[in-house]
Amino acid sequence: MRTHTPFIRTVVLLTASLLGAAGCAGHDSGGTGAPAAPRTVGPVAGCGTGSWTDPADLAPDRKAARCDKGAPAPRPLAKKRKITVATGTLSAEYVAPLQVAVAKGEFAKEGLDVELKVLPTPDALPLLAKGDVDAQWAAPEAAVMNGVNGGFDIKWVAGNFSPDPTSKSGLWVRLKDGESADHVEMAGRKLGTMIGKGSVIAYPMDTSLKKHGGGLDRISFQQLGSADVLTALRNGGVDSAWLLDPIWRKVDGDRKYAFLGGQPVGEPLGGLLFGPTLLNEDPDAGVAFLRAYIRTVNTYFAGDYKSDPGFVAELAKLLKTDEATLRSTPSMRMDWEIRKGTTDRLQQAYADAGVSKGTPVPEAKAIDRAMYAEAVGHEL
């Protein structure tokens, strides 16, 4: 079994860096400052009862919240505002709503000049805490939760997507003699992944492993580049792997391999993180950003957006990917809402993996649903 001390040390150092950054910025972290003034929330045209769902509803077949096409309508800020959003990639499909919102001028309609800047999560987090970037398209990973636990002001304010029920992006295993998808002994296996134990994928991975006698503490990991994961699974370098869209298509239908599970249907595991600038200093801009994002989802990603060949061609150009590759997997279910208990389940997986220490961060300290609620006219 490999040890993961270097990862834990990285998380600790990152947390210290973030805390120092937040302190230098002079921000009153962790909600210890004066409470923000109550914001007025009124009805929003085109956003009715279906624009909000109960966060406690974890049903896989839950309908994602939706407004009418083109809603919520823009409410331009009095003064134009520049917003920088850090993202780990601009080519992944889950970033498509942001790309489309920029390309179609949805942010501009709100008086926002939005720049999408590619930065790895470890590099972006200190900048977010200091206010050098305004938002991050990422996830509440172990490093984020450890930093929030330490006191700096970053919150998860909107979801991104959950997979289509037919998607098989997730944990795949090469079967041994006598094994089937219903009976696989995962304890002691080596798993290839480009995602470490501190990622949000640790949660669904841990769930799938435990169904088959494993668990994050009972397998060994081989971290690989995205192009090497499938090769290692096929040539025996690893005997299981976390395969992303559309890579899993390469083994789907091959009886030598079995799919054991992926991200929970109906539960986004990432999305928008806001720092102190949009949370506290300029919440009007934060709500405007979410209004444009939500309008983009309602207008362009409300259903099976891949059924429109013209839109798929547009997306392929924006994401700089092949149209056929984009069409080879089902449409994602874009979802701006955040489910109740997701950060609790994530932190349990991080604890199981040994990359999270201390008291778990309560949901109220990690999540803020108020801005997307305001954008659709829902009063909390």
C-alpha positions as CSV (number, residue, x, y, z in Angstrom):
1,M,0.0,0.0,0.0
2,R,1.4,3.4,-1.0
3,T,1.6,6.1,1.6
4,H,0.2,9.5,0.9
5,T,2.1,11.6,3.3
6,P,3.3,14.0,0.5
7,F,-0.3,14.7,-0.4
8,I,-1.3,15.5,3.2
9,R,1.7,17.7,3.5
10,T,0.6,19.6,0.3
11,V,-2.8,20.1,1.8
12,V,-1.4,21.4,5.0
13,L,1.0,23.8,3.2
14,L,-1.8,25.0,0.9
15,T,-4.1,25.7,3.9
16,A,-1.4,27.7,5.6
17,S,-0.8,29.6,2.4
18,L,-4.5,30.4,2.1
19,L,-4.8,31.5,5.7
20,G,-1.9,33.8,5.3
21,A,-3.3,35.2,2.1
22,A,-6.7,35.8,3.7
23,G,-5.0,37.5,6.7
24,C,-3.0,39.8,4.4
25,A,-6.1,40.8,2.6
26,G,-7.5,42.1,5.8
27,H,-10.8,40.2,5.3
28,D,-12.8,39.2,8.4
29,S,-12.8,35.4,7.7
30,G,-15.2,32.7,8.7
31,G,-18.2,34.9,9.1
32,T,-16.8,36.6,12.2
33,G,-17.4,40.2,10.9
34,A,-20.6,42.2,10.9
35,P,-23.5,40.4,9.3
36,A,-24.4,41.5,5.8
37,A,-27.5,43.6,5.3
38,P,-30.6,41.5,4.3
39,R,-31.1,41.5,0.5
40,T,-34.5,42.0,-1.0
41,V,-35.7,39.0,-3.0
42,G,-38.7,39.3,-5.2
43,P,-40.5,37.2,-7.9
44,V,-38.6,36.7,-11.1
45,A,-40.5,36.5,-14.4
46,G,-40.1,33.1,-16.1
47,C,-38.8,31.4,-12.9
48,G,-41.8,29.7,-11.2
49,T,-42.0,26.9,-8.7
50,G,-39.8,24.7,-10.9
51,S,-36.9,27.0,-10.6
52,W,-36.1,25.7,-7.0
53,T,-36.0,22.2,-5.7
54,D,-35.8,21.0,-2.1
55,P,-32.0,20.5,-1.4
56,A,-33.0,17.5,0.7
57,D,-34.4,15.7,-2.4
58,L,-31.7,13.2,-3.4
59,A,-33.8,11.1,-5.8
60,P,-31.8,10.2,-8.9
61,D,-34.8,11.0,-11.1
62,R,-35.4,14.4,-9.5
63,K,-36.0,17.0,-12.2
64,A,-33.3,19.7,-12.2
65,A,-34.5,23.2,-11.4
66,R,-35.4,25.2,-14.6
67,C,-36.7,28.6,-15.6
68,D,-38.2,29.5,-19.0
69,K,-35.8,30.0,-21.9
70,G,-34.1,33.4,-21.6
71,A,-34.9,33.7,-17.8
72,P,-34.0,35.1,-15.5
73,A,-33.8,38.3,-17.6
74,P,-30.7,40.5,-17.3
75,R,-30.5,43.2,-14.7
76,P,-27.4,45.2,-15.7
77,L,-25.2,46.6,-13.0
78,A,-25.0,50.3,-12.8
79,K,-21.3,50.2,-13.4
80,K,-19.5,47.6,-15.5
81,R,-17.5,45.0,-13.5
82,K,-14.6,42.9,-14.5
83,I,-14.7,39.4,-13.1
84,T,-11.9,36.8,-13.4
85,V,-12.9,33.1,-13.1
86,A,-10.2,30.5,-12.6
87,T,-10.8,27.0,-14.1
88,G,-8.6,24.0,-14.4
89,T,-9.5,23.5,-18.1
90,L,-11.5,25.1,-20.9
91,S,-11.9,21.9,-22.9
92,A,-14.0,19.8,-20.5
93,E,-17.8,19.6,-21.3
94,Y,-18.7,20.7,-17.7
95,V,-17.2,24.1,-18.4
96,A,-19.4,24.6,-21.5
97,P,-22.0,26.8,-19.8
98,L,-19.3,29.3,-18.9
99,Q,-17.9,29.2,-22.4
100,V,-21.3,29.7,-24.0
101,A,-22.2,32.5,-21.5
102,V,-19.1,34.4,-22.6
103,A,-19.6,33.6,-26.3
104,K,-23.3,34.5,-26.4
105,G,-22.9,37.7,-24.4
106,E,-24.9,36.5,-21.4
107,F,-22.4,37.9,-18.9
108,A,-22.1,41.1,-20.9
109,K,-25.9,41.6,-20.6
110,E,-25.4,41.9,-16.9
111,G,-22.7,44.5,-17.2
112,L,-20.0,41.9,-16.5
113,D,-16.7,41.5,-18.4
114,V,-15.8,37.9,-17.6
115,E,-12.4,36.4,-18.2
116,L,-11.9,32.6,-17.9
117,K,-8.4,32.0,-16.8
118,V,-6.8,28.5,-16.8
119,L,-5.2,27.8,-13.4
120,P,-4.7,24.5,-11.5
121,T,-6.8,24.4,-8.3
122,P,-3.7,24.6,-5.9
123,D,-2.6,27.8,-7.7
124,A,-6.0,29.3,-7.9
125,L,-7.1,28.9,-4.3
126,P,-4.7,31.4,-2.7
127,L,-5.6,33.9,-5.3
128,L,-9.3,33.4,-4.6
129,A,-8.8,33.9,-0.9
130,K,-6.9,37.1,-1.5
131,G,-9.4,38.4,-4.0
132,D,-6.9,38.3,-7.0
133,V,-9.4,36.1,-8.8
134,D,-13.2,36.5,-8.1
135,A,-14.5,33.0,-8.6
136,Q,-13.3,29.5,-9.3
137,W,-15.0,26.8,-11.4
138,A,-13.9,23.8,-9.4
139,A,-15.2,21.8,-6.4
140,P,-15.1,21.6,-2.6
141,E,-12.0,19.3,-2.6
142,A,-10.1,18.3,0.5
143,A,-7.8,21.3,0.2
144,V,-10.7,23.7,0.0
145,M,-12.5,22.2,3.0
146,N,-9.3,22.2,5.1
147,G,-8.9,25.8,4.2
148,V,-12.5,26.7,5.1
149,N,-12.0,24.8,8.4
150,G,-9.0,27.0,9.0
151,G,-11.1,30.1,8.7
152,F,-10.9,31.8,5.3
153,D,-13.9,32.9,3.4
154,I,-14.6,30.7,0.4
155,K,-18.0,29.1,-0.3
156,W,-19.5,26.8,-2.8
157,V,-22.3,28.9,-4.4
158,A,-23.6,26.9,-7.3
159,G,-23.5,23.4,-8.8
160,N,-22.4,22.4,-12.3
161,F,-23.8,19.0,-13.5
162,S,-24.7,15.5,-12.7
163,P,-24.3,12.6,-15.2
164,D,-26.9,11.2,-17.4
165,P,-28.3,7.9,-16.0
166,T,-26.8,6.1,-19.0
167,S,-23.3,7.5,-18.5
168,K,-20.7,5.0,-17.4
169,S,-18.0,7.5,-16.5
170,G,-16.5,6.1,-13.3
171,L,-14.9,3.0,-11.8
172,W,-14.0,0.2,-14.2
173,V,-12.3,-3.1,-13.3
174,R,-10.6,-5.8,-15.3
175,L,-12.3,-9.0,-14.3
176,K,-10.5,-12.1,-13.0
177,D,-11.7,-15.6,-13.6
178,G,-15.0,-16.3,-11.9
179,E,-15.8,-12.6,-11.4
180,S,-18.7,-10.6,-12.8
181,A,-20.0,-7.0,-12.4
182,D,-22.1,-8.2,-9.5
183,H,-19.2,-9.9,-7.7
184,V,-15.8,-8.3,-7.7
185,E,-13.3,-8.4,-4.8
186,M,-11.7,-4.9,-4.9
187,A,-9.6,-5.2,-1.7
188,G,-5.9,-5.2,-2.5
189,R,-6.3,-4.0,-6.1
190,K,-4.4,-1.3,-7.8
191,L,-6.4,1.6,-9.2
192,G,-5.2,3.9,-11.9
193,T,-6.5,7.5,-11.8
194,M,-5.5,11.0,-12.8
195,I,-7.5,12.2,-9.7
196,G,-6.0,12.0,-6.3
197,K,-7.7,11.0,-3.0
198,G,-8.3,14.6,-2.2
199,S,-10.7,15.1,-5.2
200,V,-14.5,15.1,-4.9
201,I,-14.4,11.8,-6.9
202,A,-13.1,10.2,-3.7
203,Y,-16.8,10.1,-2.5
204,P,-18.4,8.1,-5.4
205,M,-15.2,6.0,-5.7
206,D,-15.3,5.1,-2.0
207,T,-19.0,4.2,-2.3
208,S,-18.4,1.9,-5.3
209,L,-15.4,0.3,-3.7
210,K,-17.2,-0.5,-0.5
211,K,-19.9,-2.3,-2.4
212,H,-17.2,-4.7,-3.5
213,G,-15.2,-5.4,-0.4
214,G,-12.8,-2.4,-0.9
215,G,-12.7,1.2,0.3
216,L,-10.1,3.9,-0.2
217,D,-8.1,2.5,2.7
218,R,-8.0,-1.0,1.2
219,I,-6.6,-0.4,-2.3
220,S,-3.4,1.1,-3.7
221,F,-3.4,4.0,-6.1
222,Q,-1.3,4.6,-9.3
223,Q,-1.6,8.3,-10.4
224,L,-1.4,8.5,-14.2
225,G,-1.8,11.1,-16.9
226,S,-5.1,11.3,-18.6
227,A,-3.8,9.5,-21.7
228,D,-2.2,6.7,-19.7
229,V,-5.1,5.5,-17.5
230,L,-6.8,3.3,-20.2
231,T,-3.5,2.0,-21.5
232,A,-2.5,0.9,-18.0
233,L,-5.8,-0.8,-17.4
234,R,-5.5,-2.7,-20.7
235,N,-1.9,-3.8,-20.3
236,G,-2.1,-4.9,-16.7
237,G,-0.2,-1.9,-15.2
238,V,-3.4,-1.5,-13.0
239,D,-6.4,-3.7,-12.6
240,S,-9.0,-1.0,-12.1
241,A,-9.3,2.6,-13.2
242,W,-11.5,5.7,-13.0
243,L,-12.4,6.4,-16.7
244,L,-13.9,9.7,-17.7
245,D,-16.1,10.7,-20.7
246,P,-15.7,9.5,-23.4
247,I,-12.8,7.1,-22.6
248,W,-15.1,4.5,-21.0
249,R,-16.6,3.9,-24.5
250,K,-13.3,2.1,-25.3
251,V,-14.1,-0.8,-22.9
252,D,-17.9,-0.7,-22.8
253,G,-19.3,-4.0,-24.1
254,D,-16.0,-5.8,-23.6
255,R,-16.7,-8.8,-21.3
256,K,-13.2,-8.5,-19.8
257,Y,-14.2,-5.3,-18.0
258,A,-17.0,-4.3,-15.7
259,F,-18.4,-0.9,-14.7
260,L,-18.9,-0.7,-10.9
261,G,-20.3,2.8,-10.5
262,G,-19.8,6.5,-11.0
263,Q,-20.9,9.9,-9.8
264,P,-24.3,9.8,-8.1
265,V,-27.1,10.7,-10.6
266,G,-28.8,14.0,-9.5
267,E,-26.0,15.2,-7.3
268,P,-23.5,17.8,-8.6
269,L,-20.1,17.6,-7.0
270,G,-18.6,20.8,-8.1
271,G,-19.4,24.2,-9.7
272,L,-18.7,27.8,-8.6
273,L,-16.7,28.8,-5.6
274,F,-16.8,32.5,-4.6
275,G,-14.2,34.3,-2.5
276,P,-14.6,37.3,-0.2
277,T,-15.0,39.8,-3.1
278,L,-18.2,38.4,-4.6
279,L,-19.5,37.0,-1.3
280,N,-19.2,40.2,0.8
281,E,-17.7,43.2,-1.0
282,D,-19.7,43.1,-4.2
283,P,-22.6,40.6,-3.8
284,D,-24.6,42.4,-6.6
285,A,-22.0,41.3,-9.0
286,G,-22.1,37.8,-7.5
287,V,-25.8,37.6,-8.1
288,A,-25.5,39.0,-11.6
289,F,-22.9,36.4,-12.4
290,L,-25.2,33.6,-11.2
291,R,-28.2,35.1,-13.1
292,A,-26.2,35.0,-16.3
293,Y,-25.0,31.4,-15.6
294,I,-28.5,30.2,-14.8
295,R,-30.0,31.9,-17.8
296,T,-27.4,30.2,-20.0
297,V,-28.4,26.8,-18.6
298,N,-32.1,27.5,-19.2
299,T,-31.6,28.8,-22.7
300,Y,-29.0,26.4,-24.1
301,F,-28.6,23.4,-21.8
302,A,-32.2,22.8,-20.5
303,G,-32.5,19.3,-21.8
304,D,-30.8,17.0,-24.3
305,Y,-28.6,19.7,-25.9
306,K,-26.7,17.2,-28.0
307,S,-29.8,16.5,-30.0
308,D,-29.1,19.8,-31.9
309,P,-26.3,19.2,-34.4
310,G,-25.7,22.9,-34.9
311,F,-25.3,23.5,-31.2
312,V,-22.9,20.4,-30.9
313,A,-20.8,21.9,-33.7
314,E,-20.7,25.2,-31.7
315,L,-19.7,23.5,-28.5
316,A,-17.0,21.5,-30.3
317,K,-15.4,24.7,-31.5
318,L,-15.6,26.4,-28.1
319,L,-14.2,23.4,-26.3
320,K,-11.7,22.7,-29.1
321,T,-12.7,19.1,-29.3
322,D,-14.0,16.7,-32.0
323,E,-17.7,16.7,-32.8
324,A,-17.9,13.0,-33.0
325,T,-16.2,12.7,-29.6
326,L,-18.7,15.1,-28.1
327,R,-21.6,13.2,-29.5
328,S,-20.3,9.9,-28.3
329,T,-21.5,10.5,-24.7
330,P,-25.0,11.6,-23.5
331,S,-25.8,15.1,-22.6
332,M,-24.8,16.1,-19.0
333,R,-27.6,17.3,-16.7
334,M,-26.5,20.9,-16.0
335,D,-27.7,21.8,-12.6
336,W,-27.0,25.0,-10.7
337,E,-28.4,23.7,-7.4
338,I,-26.5,22.1,-4.5
339,R,-27.9,19.0,-2.7
340,K,-28.1,18.8,1.1
341,G,-25.3,16.8,2.8
342,T,-23.0,16.7,-0.2
343,T,-20.1,18.3,1.7
344,D,-20.7,16.0,4.6
345,R,-20.4,13.0,2.3
346,L,-17.3,14.4,0.6
347,Q,-15.6,15.0,4.0
348,Q,-16.3,11.5,5.1
349,A,-14.6,10.2,2.0
350,Y,-11.6,12.5,2.6
351,A,-11.4,11.2,6.2
352,D,-11.6,7.6,4.9
353,A,-8.8,8.4,2.5
354,G,-6.6,10.1,5.2
355,V,-6.4,13.5,3.5
356,S,-8.7,15.4,5.8
357,K,-8.0,16.2,9.5
358,G,-9.9,17.8,12.3
359,T,-13.6,18.5,12.8
360,P,-15.7,18.4,9.6
361,V,-16.8,21.8,8.2
362,P,-20.6,22.3,8.8
363,E,-22.6,22.7,5.6
364,A,-23.6,26.3,6.5
365,K,-19.9,27.3,6.6
366,A,-19.1,25.7,3.2
367,I,-22.2,26.4,1.1
368,D,-24.2,29.5,0.3
369,R,-27.4,28.9,-1.7
370,A,-28.7,32.5,-1.2
371,M,-27.3,34.0,-4.4
372,Y,-28.7,31.4,-6.8
373,A,-32.0,31.5,-4.8
374,E,-32.1,35.3,-5.3
375,A,-31.4,35.0,-9.0
376,V,-34.5,32.9,-9.5
377,G,-36.7,34.8,-7.0
378,H,-36.8,32.2,-4.3
379,E,-36.8,33.5,-0.7
380,L,-34.9,31.2,1.7
